[in-house]
Amino acid sequence: MKTFPQPLSAREEREYLERYKAGNPEARDVLIYRNMRLVAHIVKKYQGTGYEMEDLLSVGAIGLIKAVNTFNLEKGSRFGTYAAKCVENEILMLFRAGKKYSKEVSIYEPIGTDKDGETVSLMDVLELEGKEALEQVILNQDIKNLYQSIEENLNSTEKTVIRMRYGLFDSREYTQREVADTLGISRSYVSRIEKRALEKLRDTLV
């Protein structure tokens, strides 16, 4: 795992938080950069969970950015404590979403046999139960394929942008401007990343 800078002292932390609250965007960047060691420390606990460490760092960084954006100095709590909760929540949200879709089964997978000894699939059962149920399971299968394609074909930045833009993994939808502000990049750059990622997904899902 990459090496991150030493965290800010309590005095420096408060100073940069006050600067950011006063409208200094550079202070925000310092707070994010100097707290990436905290993200890396939390991510280490989730080694061996089936996710690439770079992906977990990317997701954890979103939690850190949210912490910087929403922390309230007036409440008197330590920023590090608040940020750690935000990072943990973002990672656990990813796990919950992954668990949700990993439990989907193929609609063509055999689930038993009928009275004549013929193999019966979930598709066969659903066809008997009605069109709406069948369409729902097909939709779930498509969602599973989409999530799998995102994990296998997009780099960390592309995953983050697509996740935020389309409200995936149990998050809300963000506008391109909100994504740009959250990640500290231009809106046009977000647009290019999104377009490239969608082209990759389109190529793998057709």
Residue pairs with C-beta under 8 A, 6 or more apart in sequence:
1 40
1 43
1 44
1 53
1 57
2 40
4 36
4 37
4 40
5 33
5 34
5 36
5 37
6 34
6 37
7 13
7 34
7 35
7 37
7 38
7 80
8 16
8 30
8 31
8 34
8 35
10 78
13 31
13 79
13 80
14 73
16 27
16 30
16 31
17 27
17 31
17 71
17 73
17 79
18 73
19 26
19 27
20 27
20 28
20 31
20 68
21 73
28 68
28 69
28 184
29 184
31 68
31 79
32 61
32 64
32 65
32 68
32 184
35 64
35 68
35 79
35 80
35 83
36 57
36 61
36 64
38 64
38 80
38 83
38 84
38 87
39 57
39 60
39 61
39 63
39 64
39 87
40 57
40 60
42 60
42 84
42 87
42 88
42 91
43 53
43 56
43 57
43 60
43 91
46 56
46 91
46 95
47 53
49 56
49 95
50 98
51 94
51 98
54 156
55 151
55 156
55 159
56 91
56 94
57 156
58 156
58 157
58 159
58 160
59 90
59 91
59 94
59 160
60 87
60 90
60 91
62 90
62 160
62 164
62 182
63 83
63 86
63 87
63 88
63 89
63 90
63 91
64 83
64 86
64 87
65 182
65 183
65 184
66 86
66 90
66 182
67 79
67 82
67 83
67 85
67 86
67 87
68 83
69 182
70 86
71 79
71 82
71 83
93 169
93 170
93 171
94 169
96 170
97 147
97 168
97 169
97 170
98 147
98 169
101 143
101 144
101 147
104 140
104 141
104 143
104 144
105 122
106 122
106 141
107 121
107 122
107 123
107 126
107 137
107 138
107 141
108 121
108 122
108 123
109 121
109 122
110 119
110 120
110 121
111 120
111 121
111 122
111 125
112 119
112 120
113 119
113 120
114 120
122 137
123 134
126 133
126 134
126 137
127 134
145 205
146 201
146 205
147 168
147 169
149 201
149 204
149 205
150 159
150 162
150 163
150 168
150 201
151 159
152 204
153 200
153 201
153 204
154 162
154 197
154 200
154 201
157 193
158 193
158 196
158 197
158 200
159 197
160 183
161 179
161 183
161 190
161 193
161 194
161 197
162 168
162 194
162 197
162 198
162 201
163 169
163 171
164 171
164 173
164 174
164 178
164 179
164 182
165 173
165 174
165 176
165 179
165 190
165 194
166 173
167 173
167 174
174 182
176 187
176 190
176 191
176 194
177 187
179 190
180 186
180 187
180 189
180 190
183 190
